[in-house]
Amino acid sequence: MTTAAQLAQWRDKAGVTPVQMAAAMGISPAIYADLEAGTLPIEPIHGVAAKWALLRIAVETHDGEIAAMDTELLQLVLAASRLIGRLGDTCG
């Protein structure tokens, strides 16, 4: 389960503002601020949105270290990379 502290840590390490993180997650800045402050409960969908946002930010900034901040996200990225590699082998 994602915590308010994790949200803040991920955002800080990604080098984005709360407004930028909210936009990448597809939520309003006010909702994001409440999530990060711990005044709004973090639901599982918020954690998924935050991880998706990290991936989006990593791609946009060409910074793979951002995607490596969360073990589950990193494993998903690596699995997707292997899958894409196999697809390339069958298409080429």
PDB file as gemmi writes it, atoms N, CA and C in Angstrom:
CRYST1    1.000    1.000    1.000  90.00  90.00  90.00 P 1                      
ATOM      1  N   MET A   1       0.836  -1.177   0.000  1.00  0.00           N  
ATOM      2  CA  MET A   1       0.000   0.000   0.000  1.00  0.00           C  
ATOM      3  C   MET A   1       0.886   1.248   0.000  1.00  0.00           C  
ATOM      4  N   THR A   2       0.597   2.149  -0.867  1.00  0.00           N  
ATOM      5  CA  THR A   2       1.350   3.393  -0.980  1.00  0.00           C  
ATOM      6  C   THR A   2       0.988   4.329   0.169  1.00  0.00           C  
ATOM      7  N   THR A   3       2.001   4.991   0.708  1.00  0.00           N  
ATOM      8  CA  THR A   3       1.786   5.920   1.812  1.00  0.00           C  
ATOM      9  C   THR A   3       2.004   7.362   1.349  1.00  0.00           C  
ATOM     10  N   ALA A   4       1.544   8.306   2.156  1.00  0.00           N  
ATOM     11  CA  ALA A   4       1.759   9.722   1.861  1.00  0.00           C  
ATOM     12  C   ALA A   4       3.263  10.022   1.803  1.00  0.00           C  
ATOM     13  N   ALA A   5       4.018   9.411   2.696  1.00  0.00           N  
ATOM     14  CA  ALA A   5       5.470   9.621   2.705  1.00  0.00           C  
ATOM     15  C   ALA A   5       6.108   9.117   1.406  1.00  0.00           C  
ATOM     16  N   GLN A   6       5.633   7.967   0.905  1.00  0.00           N  
ATOM     17  CA  GLN A   6       6.161   7.456  -0.359  1.00  0.00           C  
ATOM     18  C   GLN A   6       5.846   8.415  -1.508  1.00  0.00           C  
ATOM     19  N   LEU A   7       4.614   8.906  -1.550  1.00  0.00           N  
ATOM     20  CA  LEU A   7       4.258   9.857  -2.604  1.00  0.00           C  
ATOM     21  C   LEU A   7       5.223  11.035  -2.610  1.00  0.00           C  
ATOM     22  N   ALA A   8       5.444  11.607  -1.441  1.00  0.00           N  
ATOM     23  CA  ALA A   8       6.333  12.765  -1.333  1.00  0.00           C  
ATOM     24  C   ALA A   8       7.757  12.398  -1.744  1.00  0.00           C  
ATOM     25  N   GLN A   9       8.216  11.234  -1.297  1.00  0.00           N  
ATOM     26  CA  GLN A   9       9.573  10.794  -1.627  1.00  0.00           C  
ATOM     27  C   GLN A   9       9.728  10.568  -3.128  1.00  0.00           C  
ATOM     28  N   TRP A  10       8.769   9.864  -3.722  1.00  0.00           N  
ATOM     29  CA  TRP A  10       8.839   9.609  -5.167  1.00  0.00           C  
ATOM     30  C   TRP A  10       8.841  10.921  -5.945  1.00  0.00           C  
ATOM     31  N   ARG A  11       7.956  11.841  -5.555  1.00  0.00           N  
ATOM     32  CA  ARG A  11       7.862  13.120  -6.260  1.00  0.00           C  
ATOM     33  C   ARG A  11       9.170  13.900  -6.140  1.00  0.00           C  
ATOM     34  N   ASP A  12       9.713  13.956  -4.915  1.00  0.00           N  
ATOM     35  CA  ASP A  12      10.973  14.674  -4.705  1.00  0.00           C  
ATOM     36  C   ASP A  12      12.100  14.069  -5.535  1.00  0.00           C  
ATOM     37  N   LYS A  13      12.222  12.745  -5.501  1.00  0.00           N  
ATOM     38  CA  LYS A  13      13.293  12.080  -6.245  1.00  0.00           C  
ATOM     39  C   LYS A  13      13.105  12.214  -7.758  1.00  0.00           C  
ATOM     40  N   ALA A  14      11.853  12.311  -8.196  1.00  0.00           N  
ATOM     41  CA  ALA A  14      11.588  12.498  -9.624  1.00  0.00           C  
ATOM     42  C   ALA A  14      11.863  13.931 -10.055  1.00  0.00           C  
ATOM     43  N   GLY A  15      11.995  14.829  -9.084  1.00  0.00           N  
ATOM     44  CA  GLY A  15      12.325  16.215  -9.392  1.00  0.00           C  
ATOM     45  C   GLY A  15      11.172  17.009  -9.981  1.00  0.00           C  
ATOM     46  N   VAL A  16       9.955  16.674  -9.572  1.00  0.00           N  
ATOM     47  CA  VAL A  16       8.788  17.392 -10.093  1.00  0.00           C  
ATOM     48  C   VAL A  16       8.042  18.070  -8.955  1.00  0.00           C  
ATOM     49  N   THR A  17       7.259  19.054  -9.319  1.00  0.00           N  
ATOM     50  CA  THR A  17       6.439  19.766  -8.347  1.00  0.00           C  
ATOM     51  C   THR A  17       5.179  18.961  -8.057  1.00  0.00           C  
ATOM     52  N   PRO A  18       4.477  19.307  -6.980  1.00  0.00           N  
ATOM     53  CA  PRO A  18       3.207  18.637  -6.727  1.00  0.00           C  
ATOM     54  C   PRO A  18       2.218  18.801  -7.886  1.00  0.00           C  
ATOM     55  N   VAL A  19       2.213  19.965  -8.517  1.00  0.00           N  
ATOM     56  CA  VAL A  19       1.310  20.195  -9.647  1.00  0.00           C  
ATOM     57  C   VAL A  19       1.686  19.283 -10.815  1.00  0.00           C  
ATOM     58  N   GLN A  20       2.962  19.116 -11.079  1.00  0.00           N  
ATOM     59  CA  GLN A  20       3.410  18.241 -12.161  1.00  0.00           C  
ATOM     60  C   GLN A  20       3.083  16.782 -11.854  1.00  0.00           C  
ATOM     61  N   MET A  21       3.261  16.383 -10.611  1.00  0.00           N  
ATOM     62  CA  MET A  21       2.944  15.004 -10.228  1.00  0.00           C  
ATOM     63  C   MET A  21       1.451  14.752 -10.365  1.00  0.00           C  
ATOM     64  N   ALA A  22       0.652  15.713  -9.930  1.00  0.00           N  
ATOM     65  CA  ALA A  22      -0.802  15.578 -10.055  1.00  0.00           C  
ATOM     66  C   ALA A  22      -1.192  15.415 -11.521  1.00  0.00           C  
ATOM     67  N   ALA A  23      -0.612  16.232 -12.384  1.00  0.00           N  
ATOM     68  CA  ALA A  23      -0.928  16.146 -13.812  1.00  0.00           C  
ATOM     69  C   ALA A  23      -0.528  14.789 -14.376  1.00  0.00           C  
ATOM     70  N   ALA A  24       0.647  14.297 -13.999  1.00  0.00           N  
ATOM     71  CA  ALA A  24       1.107  12.995 -14.489  1.00  0.00           C  
ATOM     72  C   ALA A  24       0.222  11.863 -13.976  1.00  0.00           C  
ATOM     73  N   MET A  25      -0.374  12.051 -12.785  1.00  0.00           N  
ATOM     74  CA  MET A  25      -1.269  11.037 -12.218  1.00  0.00           C  
ATOM     75  C   MET A  25      -2.689  11.161 -12.756  1.00  0.00           C  
ATOM     76  N   GLY A  26      -2.988  12.297 -13.379  1.00  0.00           N  
ATOM     77  CA  GLY A  26      -4.340  12.498 -13.906  1.00  0.00           C  
ATOM     78  C   GLY A  26      -5.338  12.926 -12.844  1.00  0.00           C  
ATOM     79  N   ILE A  27      -4.849  13.609 -11.808  1.00  0.00           N  
ATOM     80  CA  ILE A  27      -5.729  14.101 -10.751  1.00  0.00           C  
ATOM     81  C   ILE A  27      -5.488  15.589 -10.556  1.00  0.00           C  
ATOM     82  N   SER A  28      -6.378  16.226  -9.827  1.00  0.00           N  
ATOM     83  CA  SER A  28      -6.231  17.663  -9.582  1.00  0.00           C  
ATOM     84  C   SER A  28      -5.097  17.921  -8.588  1.00  0.00           C  
ATOM     85  N   PRO A  29      -4.477  19.094  -8.688  1.00  0.00           N  
ATOM     86  CA  PRO A  29      -3.436  19.441  -7.710  1.00  0.00           C  
ATOM     87  C   PRO A  29      -3.959  19.438  -6.271  1.00  0.00           C  
ATOM     88  N   ALA A  30      -5.209  19.830  -6.074  1.00  0.00           N  
ATOM     89  CA  ALA A  30      -5.773  19.848  -4.719  1.00  0.00           C  
ATOM     90  C   ALA A  30      -5.886  18.435  -4.156  1.00  0.00           C  
ATOM     91  N   ILE A  31      -6.332  17.503  -4.979  1.00  0.00           N  
ATOM     92  CA  ILE A  31      -6.424  16.105  -4.535  1.00  0.00           C  
ATOM     93  C   ILE A  31      -5.037  15.568  -4.221  1.00  0.00           C  
ATOM     94  N   TYR A  32      -4.075  15.851  -5.108  1.00  0.00           N  
ATOM     95  CA  TYR A  32      -2.714  15.371  -4.865  1.00  0.00           C  
ATOM     96  C   TYR A  32      -2.171  15.937  -3.556  1.00  0.00           C  
ATOM     97  N   ALA A  33      -2.377  17.218  -3.322  1.00  0.00           N  
ATOM     98  CA  ALA A  33      -1.890  17.848  -2.089  1.00  0.00           C  
ATOM     99  C   ALA A  33      -2.489  17.170  -0.861  1.00  0.00           C  
ATOM    100  N   ASP A  34      -3.773  16.838  -0.928  1.00  0.00           N  
ATOM    101  CA  ASP A  34      -4.424  16.149   0.186  1.00  0.00           C  
ATOM    102  C   ASP A  34      -3.867  14.739   0.386  1.00  0.00           C  
ATOM    103  N   LEU A  35      -3.573  14.058  -0.708  1.00  0.00           N  
ATOM    104  CA  LEU A  35      -2.999  12.714  -0.610  1.00  0.00           C  
ATOM    105  C   LEU A  35      -1.614  12.769   0.039  1.00  0.00           C  
ATOM    106  N   GLU A  36      -0.792  13.699  -0.445  1.00  0.00           N  
ATOM    107  CA  GLU A  36       0.575  13.797   0.064  1.00  0.00           C  
ATOM    108  C   GLU A  36       0.591  14.275   1.518  1.00  0.00           C  
ATOM    109  N   ALA A  37      -0.369  15.120   1.887  1.00  0.00           N  
ATOM    110  CA  ALA A  37      -0.454  15.614   3.265  1.00  0.00           C  
ATOM    111  C   ALA A  37      -1.042  14.578   4.215  1.00  0.00           C  
ATOM    112  N   GLY A  38      -1.647  13.537   3.647  1.00  0.00           N  
ATOM    113  CA  GLY A  38      -2.255  12.507   4.474  1.00  0.00           C  
ATOM    114  C   GLY A  38      -3.653  12.851   4.958  1.00  0.00           C  
ATOM    115  N   THR A  39      -4.245  13.907   4.395  1.00  0.00           N  
ATOM    116  CA  THR A  39      -5.597  14.289   4.809  1.00  0.00           C  
ATOM    117  C   THR A  39      -6.669  13.588   3.984  1.00  0.00           C  
ATOM    118  N   LEU A  40      -6.264  12.922   2.923  1.00  0.00           N  
ATOM    119  CA  LEU A  40      -7.177  12.129   2.098  1.00  0.00           C  
ATOM    120  C   LEU A  40      -6.603  10.717   2.043  1.00  0.00           C  
ATOM    121  N   PRO A  41      -7.413   9.703   2.307  1.00  0.00           N  
ATOM    122  CA  PRO A  41      -6.888   8.331   2.276  1.00  0.00           C  
ATOM    123  C   PRO A  41      -6.354   7.967   0.888  1.00  0.00           C  
ATOM    124  N   ILE A  42      -5.223   7.288   0.878  1.00  0.00           N  
ATOM    125  CA  ILE A  42      -4.636   6.833  -0.378  1.00  0.00           C  
ATOM    126  C   ILE A  42      -5.223   5.467  -0.695  1.00  0.00           C  
ATOM    127  N   GLU A  43      -5.976   5.421  -1.767  1.00  0.00           N  
ATOM    128  CA  GLU A  43      -6.585   4.180  -2.235  1.00  0.00           C  
ATOM    129  C   GLU A  43      -5.590   3.465  -3.164  1.00  0.00           C  
ATOM    130  N   PRO A  44      -5.783   2.173  -3.383  1.00  0.00           N  
ATOM    131  CA  PRO A  44      -4.878   1.453  -4.288  1.00  0.00           C  
ATOM    132  C   PRO A  44      -4.742   2.118  -5.667  1.00  0.00           C  
ATOM    133  N   ILE A  45      -5.817   2.686  -6.184  1.00  0.00           N  
ATOM    134  CA  ILE A  45      -5.742   3.330  -7.507  1.00  0.00           C  
ATOM    135  C   ILE A  45      -4.792   4.517  -7.501  1.00  0.00           C  
ATOM    136  N   HIS A  46      -4.669   5.194  -6.362  1.00  0.00           N  
ATOM    137  CA  HIS A  46      -3.735   6.321  -6.273  1.00  0.00           C  
ATOM    138  C   HIS A  46      -2.291   5.823  -6.376  1.00  0.00           C  
ATOM    139  N   GLY A  47      -2.018   4.676  -5.740  1.00  0.00           N  
ATOM    140  CA  GLY A  47      -0.679   4.103  -5.836  1.00  0.00           C  
ATOM    141  C   GLY A  47      -0.342   3.704  -7.264  1.00  0.00           C  
ATOM    142  N   VAL A  48      -1.308   3.105  -7.944  1.00  0.00           N  
ATOM    143  CA  VAL A  48      -1.110   2.724  -9.349  1.00  0.00           C  
ATOM    144  C   VAL A  48      -0.876   3.973 -10.196  1.00  0.00           C  
ATOM    145  N   ALA A  49      -1.677   5.003  -9.971  1.00  0.00           N  
ATOM    146  CA  ALA A  49      -1.526   6.249 -10.729  1.00  0.00           C  
ATOM    147  C   ALA A  49      -0.167   6.886 -10.469  1.00  0.00           C  
ATOM    148  N   ALA A  50       0.300   6.827  -9.229  1.00  0.00           N  
ATOM    149  CA  ALA A  50       1.604   7.399  -8.899  1.00  0.00           C  
ATOM    150  C   ALA A  50       2.728   6.647  -9.601  1.00  0.00           C  
ATOM    151  N   LYS A  51       2.629   5.318  -9.634  1.00  0.00           N  
ATOM    152  CA  LYS A  51       3.657   4.529 -10.317  1.00  0.00           C  
ATOM    153  C   LYS A  51       3.624   4.776 -11.825  1.00  0.00           C  
ATOM    154  N   TRP A  52       2.439   4.894 -12.383  1.00  0.00           N  
ATOM    155  CA  TRP A  52       2.319   5.212 -13.803  1.00  0.00           C  
ATOM    156  C   TRP A  52       2.931   6.586 -14.071  1.00  0.00           C  
ATOM    157  N   ALA A  53       2.692   7.525 -13.161  1.00  0.00           N  
ATOM    158  CA  ALA A  53       3.254   8.867 -13.295  1.00  0.00           C  
ATOM    159  C   ALA A  53       4.784   8.806 -13.267  1.00  0.00           C  
ATOM    160  N   LEU A  54       5.346   8.002 -12.365  1.00  0.00           N  
ATOM    161  CA  LEU A  54       6.804   7.865 -12.310  1.00  0.00           C  
ATOM    162  C   LEU A  54       7.350   7.331 -13.623  1.00  0.00           C  
ATOM    163  N   LEU A  55       6.669   6.349 -14.187  1.00  0.00           N  
ATOM    164  CA  LEU A  55       7.106   5.795 -15.461  1.00  0.00           C  
ATOM    165  C   LEU A  55       7.046   6.852 -16.564  1.00  0.00           C  
ATOM    166  N   ARG A  56       5.950   7.591 -16.592  1.00  0.00           N  
ATOM    167  CA  ARG A  56       5.800   8.655 -17.586  1.00  0.00           C  
ATOM    168  C   ARG A  56       6.908   9.700 -17.439  1.00  0.00           C  
ATOM    169  N   ILE A  57       7.172  10.114 -16.208  1.00  0.00           N  
ATOM    170  CA  ILE A  57       8.221  11.108 -15.953  1.00  0.00           C  
ATOM    171  C   ILE A  57       9.586  10.551 -16.339  1.00  0.00           C  
ATOM    172  N   ALA A  58       9.843   9.283 -16.022  1.00  0.00           N  
ATOM    173  CA  ALA A  58      11.118   8.648 -16.380  1.00  0.00           C  
ATOM    174  C   ALA A  58      11.336   8.669 -17.885  1.00  0.00           C  
ATOM    175  N   VAL A  59      10.299   8.341 -18.642  1.00  0.00           N  
ATOM    176  CA  VAL A  59      10.404   8.329 -20.101  1.00  0.00           C  
ATOM    177  C   VAL A  59      10.616   9.748 -20.632  1.00  0.00           C  
ATOM    178  N   GLU A  60       9.833  10.694 -20.129  1.00  0.00           N  
ATOM    179  CA  GLU A  60       9.933  12.079 -20.610  1.00  0.00           C  
ATOM    180  C   GLU A  60      11.291  12.699 -20.306  1.00  0.00           C  
ATOM    181  N   THR A  61      11.893  12.314 -19.178  1.00  0.00           N  
ATOM    182  CA  THR A  61      13.168  12.907 -18.780  1.00  0.00           C  
ATOM    183  C   THR A  61      14.368  12.021 -19.126  1.00  0.00           C  
ATOM    184  N   HIS A  62      14.101  10.863 -19.721  1.00  0.00           N  
ATOM    185  CA  HIS A  62      15.159   9.899 -20.066  1.00  0.00           C  
ATOM    186  C   HIS A  62      15.971   9.526 -18.826  1.00  0.00           C  
ATOM    187  N   ASP A  63      15.274   9.305 -17.708  1.00  0.00           N  
ATOM    188  CA  ASP A  63      15.930   9.010 -16.436  1.00  0.00           C  
ATOM    189  C   ASP A  63      15.398   7.691 -15.876  1.00  0.00           C  
ATOM    190  N   GLY A  64      16.089   6.612 -16.185  1.00  0.00           N  
ATOM    191  CA  GLY A  64      15.671   5.289 -15.741  1.00  0.00           C  
ATOM    192  C   GLY A  64      15.707   5.115 -14.235  1.00  0.00           C  
ATOM    193  N   GLU A  65      16.491   5.945 -13.550  1.00  0.00           N  
ATOM    194  CA  GLU A  65      16.555   5.847 -12.093  1.00  0.00           C  
ATOM    195  C   GLU A  65      15.200   6.146 -11.456  1.00  0.00           C  
ATOM    196  N   ILE A  66      14.387   6.955 -12.113  1.00  0.00           N  
ATOM    197  CA  ILE A  66      13.061   7.265 -11.579  1.00  0.00           C  
ATOM    198  C   ILE A  66      12.218   6.000 -11.526  1.00  0.00           C  
ATOM    199  N   ALA A  67      12.238   5.223 -12.587  1.00  0.00           N  
ATOM    200  CA  ALA A  67      11.453   3.990 -12.626  1.00  0.00           C  
ATOM    201  C   ALA A  67      11.966   2.968 -11.625  1.00  0.00           C  
ATOM    202  N   ALA A  68      13.232   3.076 -11.247  1.00  0.00           N  
ATOM    203  CA  ALA A  68      13.827   2.123 -10.315  1.00  0.00           C  
ATOM    204  C   ALA A  68      13.508   2.443  -8.857  1.00  0.00           C  
ATOM    205  N   MET A  69      12.789   3.534  -8.601  1.00  0.00           N  
ATOM    206  CA  MET A  69      12.463   3.908  -7.218  1.00  0.00           C  
ATOM    207  C   MET A  69      11.510   2.924  -6.551  1.00  0.00           C  
ATOM    208  N   ASP A  70      10.719   2.234  -7.337  1.00  0.00           N  
ATOM    209  CA  ASP A  70       9.760   1.278  -6.788  1.00  0.00           C  
ATOM    210  C   ASP A  70      10.052  -0.092  -7.382  1.00  0.00           C  
ATOM    211  N   THR A  71      10.243  -1.091  -6.531  1.00  0.00           N  
ATOM    212  CA  THR A  71      10.617  -2.434  -6.978  1.00  0.00           C  
ATOM    213  C   THR A  71       9.574  -3.024  -7.923  1.00  0.00           C  
ATOM    214  N   GLU A  72       8.305  -2.893  -7.585  1.00  0.00           N  
ATOM    215  CA  GLU A  72       7.249  -3.446  -8.427  1.00  0.00           C  
ATOM    216  C   GLU A  72       7.256  -2.789  -9.808  1.00  0.00           C  
ATOM    217  N   LEU A  73       7.427  -1.478  -9.837  1.00  0.00           N  
ATOM    218  CA  LEU A  73       7.472  -0.756 -11.111  1.00  0.00           C  
ATOM    219  C   LEU A  73       8.693  -1.187 -11.926  1.00  0.00           C  
ATOM    220  N   LEU A  74       9.831  -1.301 -11.281  1.00  0.00           N  
ATOM    221  CA  LEU A  74      11.048  -1.719 -11.982  1.00  0.00           C  
ATOM    222  C   LEU A  74      10.887  -3.112 -12.575  1.00  0.00           C  
ATOM    223  N   GLN A  75      10.309  -4.037 -11.813  1.00  0.00           N  
ATOM    224  CA  GLN A  75      10.097  -5.391 -12.322  1.00  0.00           C  
ATOM    225  C   GLN A  75       9.171  -5.380 -13.541  1.00  0.00           C  
ATOM    226  N   LEU A  76       8.151  -4.555 -13.498  1.00  0.00           N  
ATOM    227  CA  LEU A  76       7.225  -4.447 -14.626  1.00  0.00           C  
ATOM    228  C   LEU A  76       7.930  -3.883 -15.858  1.00  0.00           C  
ATOM    229  N   VAL A  77       8.749  -2.863 -15.666  1.00  0.00           N  
ATOM    230  CA  VAL A  77       9.485  -2.265 -16.780  1.00  0.00           C  
ATOM    231  C   VAL A  77      10.445  -3.286 -17.396  1.00  0.00           C  
ATOM    232  N   LEU A  78      11.140  -4.027 -16.563  1.00  0.00           N  
ATOM    233  CA  LEU A  78      12.082  -5.030 -17.069  1.00  0.00           C  
ATOM    234  C   LEU A  78      11.357  -6.136 -17.816  1.00  0.00           C  
ATOM    235  N   ALA A  79      10.226  -6.584 -17.296  1.00  0.00           N  
ATOM    236  CA  ALA A  79       9.444  -7.619 -17.975  1.00  0.00           C  
ATOM    237  C   ALA A  79       8.930  -7.109 -19.315  1.00  0.00           C  
ATOM    238  N   ALA A  80       8.483  -5.862 -19.350  1.00  0.00           N  
ATOM    239  CA  ALA A  80       8.003  -5.275 -20.604  1.00  0.00           C  
ATOM    240  C   ALA A  80       9.152  -5.168 -21.616  1.00  0.00           C  
ATOM    241  N   SER A  81      10.326  -4.824 -21.131  1.00  0.00           N  
ATOM    242  CA  SER A  81      11.491  -4.721 -22.005  1.00  0.00           C  
ATOM    243  C   SER A  81      11.828  -6.074 -22.631  1.00  0.00           C  
ATOM    244  N   ARG A  82      11.767  -7.127 -21.819  1.00  0.00           N  
ATOM    245  CA  ARG A  82      12.035  -8.466 -22.358  1.00  0.00           C  
ATOM    246  C   ARG A  82      10.984  -8.855 -23.388  1.00  0.00           C  
ATOM    247  N   LEU A  83       9.739  -8.538 -23.104  1.00  0.00           N  
ATOM    248  CA  LEU A  83       8.657  -8.843 -24.032  1.00  0.00           C  
ATOM    249  C   LEU A  83       8.844  -8.103 -25.350  1.00  0.00           C  
ATOM    250  N   ILE A  84       9.179  -6.845 -25.268  1.00  0.00           N  
ATOM    251  CA  ILE A  84       9.400  -6.049 -26.475  1.00  0.00           C  
ATOM    252  C   ILE A  84      10.577  -6.602 -27.264  1.00  0.00           C  
ATOM    253  N   GLY A  85      11.613  -7.045 -26.549  1.00  0.00           N  
ATOM    254  CA  GLY A  85      12.770  -7.650 -27.215  1.00  0.00           C  
ATOM    255  C   GLY A  85      12.372  -8.908 -27.985  1.00  0.00           C  
ATOM    256  N   ARG A  86      11.509  -9.726 -27.383  1.00  0.00           N  
ATOM    257  CA  ARG A  86      11.056 -10.939 -28.071  1.00  0.00           C  
ATOM    258  C   ARG A  86      10.176 -10.591 -29.263  1.00  0.00           C  
ATOM    259  N   LEU A  87       9.351  -9.575 -29.127  1.00  0.00           N  
ATOM    260  CA  LEU A  87       8.517  -9.159 -30.245  1.00  0.00           C  
ATOM    261  C   LEU A  87       9.383  -8.680 -31.415  1.00  0.00           C  
ATOM    262  N   GLY A  88      10.440  -7.956 -31.079  1.00  0.00           N  
ATOM    263  CA  GLY A  88      11.361  -7.493 -32.107  1.00  0.00           C  
ATOM    264  C   GLY A  88      12.021  -8.642 -32.842  1.00  0.00           C  
ATOM    265  N   ASP A  89      12.321  -9.713 -32.106  1.00  0.00           N  
ATOM    266  CA  ASP A  89      12.938 -10.888 -32.722  1.00  0.00           C  
ATOM    267  C   ASP A  89      11.992 -11.562 -33.705  1.00  0.00           C  
ATOM    268  N   THR A  90      10.696 -11.549 -33.427  1.00  0.00           N  
ATOM    269  CA  THR A  90       9.744 -12.217 -34.297  1.00  0.00           C  
ATOM    270  C   THR A  90       9.313 -11.334 -35.466  1.00  0.00           C  
ATOM    271  N   CYS A  91       9.464 -10.017 -35.304  1.00  0.00           N  
ATOM    272  CA  CYS A  91       9.036  -9.100 -36.370  1.00  0.00           C  
ATOM    273  C   CYS A  91      10.158  -8.780 -37.341  1.00  0.00           C  
ATOM    274  N   GLY A  92      11.396  -8.959 -36.918  1.00  0.00           N  
ATOM    275  CA  GLY A  92      12.505  -8.520 -37.741  1.00  0.00           C  
ATOM    276  C   GLY A  92      13.021  -9.586 -38.580  1.00  0.00           C  
TER     277      GLY A  92                                                      
END                                                                             
